[in-house]
Amino acid sequence: MVDDVGFGLLLDRQQCLALLRSATLGRVIFTHRAMPAVRPVRFTVVDDAVVFAVPAGSPLYAGARDAVVAFEADEFAADFGAGWYVSLLGRATESVAADLGESTCPCRPPAGRRFLRIPAETITGHRVTCHAE
């Protein structure tokens, strides 16, 4: 199915999660000092949630923890002719290593960092197979 702006094929929830599992770098969109902010993060997918480590004293930690945030990851060919992108919304919460299961290595965040978890409360994705016009 083509999305509402004609930019790629709309993906279902399971396809979106599978693509997120294939990526390692994404962006968290949150509020910092009443303004939108974006930070890149290395992440993993545990169950239906994105999990990443963040410095405890950072604006990302302060702005995202216990707040509704957006997350986006993508992969595109160099000419942007093919690729995919996935966006999700969810309330970010602090997570402990025990919540992360076997899939996260190492299971403890680096010193001075905490894990944040964003469940995929809503998730959308698109696969782009040709140049957008």
N, C-alpha and C positions, 0 to 999 in steps of 0.2 A: 504494500500500500504506500502511495506517495503521500508525504506530509502536506500540511495545509499551505505551505509556501512553495511547494514543488522542488524542494531541495533534498532529494534522497529518499530511500525507502525506509519507512517507519519500522522499527524493530520492537519485538515483544519483550517482556520483562526478562525471560530466561536468556534471550539473545544478548540483551544489554549486560546482564551479569557475566555472561561468558566472555564478552569483549573486555569488560573491566578486569576480569581475572588475567587477561593476556597483557595488560598494561602495568606499568610500575610508576608512572609519573602522571599526576593529575593536578587540578587546581581547586582550592577551597575558596568559596566566595562567602564573605562574612561582613559584619559591620564593625568598623573601627572608628571611634570618635564621631558617631552618627553619620558616617560616610561609608559607601561600599568599598570593600578592599578585596584583593585577590592575592593568594599566596600559592606557589607551587609546592607540592609535597610528594614524597615517595610513599606509596601506599600498598596495601594488600586488601583482598576481599576475604572476609570471614563470614560464612553463611550469606546473608543478604545485606551486609554492611561493609562500608569502606573503613579501614583502620589505618592510622598513621601516627607517628611519633612527632611531638612538637615541644619546643622549649617551654617550660612551665611559666616563665616570666614574659613570654612574647605577646605581642598584640593578637596574634592568631589564637593562642590559648585563651586569652581573656575574652576575645570577641566571639569565639566559636563555642566554647564550653557552655552547655545548657541552653544553647540558642538554636533556632532554626537556621540552617545554612544550606548553601548549594554546593555541589561538587561536580566537576566536569573532567573527563579524560577523552582523548581522541588519538587517532593515528591517521595520517594522510600521506599520500605519495608526494614527492617533491613538487610536482606541478599541480597539486590539489585536485587532480582528476579523479582520484579514487581514495576511499578511506571510510572512516566512521567516527562518530562522536556520541557520547553518552553523558547525560546530565541526570543528577538526582537531587532530591530535597529530603532533608531529615533533621531531627533534633540531635545535635552533637552532644555526646556524653563522654565523660572520662571512663576509660576501660582499664581493667587490671590485666596483667599477663595471663591469669587463669582463664579469662574470657576469650582469649585469642586462639586457643586450641593448638594443634600441631602445625598449622599452616604458616605461622609467623616465626621467623628465625632472624635474630635471636628473640626469645620470649620475654626479655626484659628490655625496657627502653634504655637508651644510653643515659648516663648520669645527667641529671637536671632536666630530663624530658619526661613527658607523660604521653600515654596513648589516648587519642580521641577516636571515637567510633561514631560514624554517621550511618544510621540504618536507611535503607532505600525505601522510605515511606512512599515517595512517588519517583518513578524512573522513566526516562524516555531516551530513545536513541535513534540514530539514523545511519544508514549505510549509503555512501555516495559512490556511484559507479561510473559517472561521467561528469564532464565539466558542467557546472551550474551556469545558466545563462542569465 
